[in-house]
């Protein structure tokens, strides 16, 4: 039987595991000569405002591991009208806009 754990503890443990996974992945890839870029997901502007504390926590924890985002999460906050069905699925206009941002952001590190 599994021990009872508060939901907040489960979420905290999951965040820790994901951050460690990303750190290990980045280290492994770097040793193989691969450049790894961490880019925040697209956010609805309303969601970004509602979840500032959580987003700051993730950003800070990534930075502690030396694997921060290449651009602030706020750069990928788009108007709610550019999302299709969930807070992460952009519609065609949103996809095109984010793609342009990605090209510009990544090109700073590869050119």
Helices and strands as residue ranges (DSSP letters): H 7-31, E 43-44, H 45-50, H 52-64, G 73-76, E 77-78, G 80-82, H 92-110
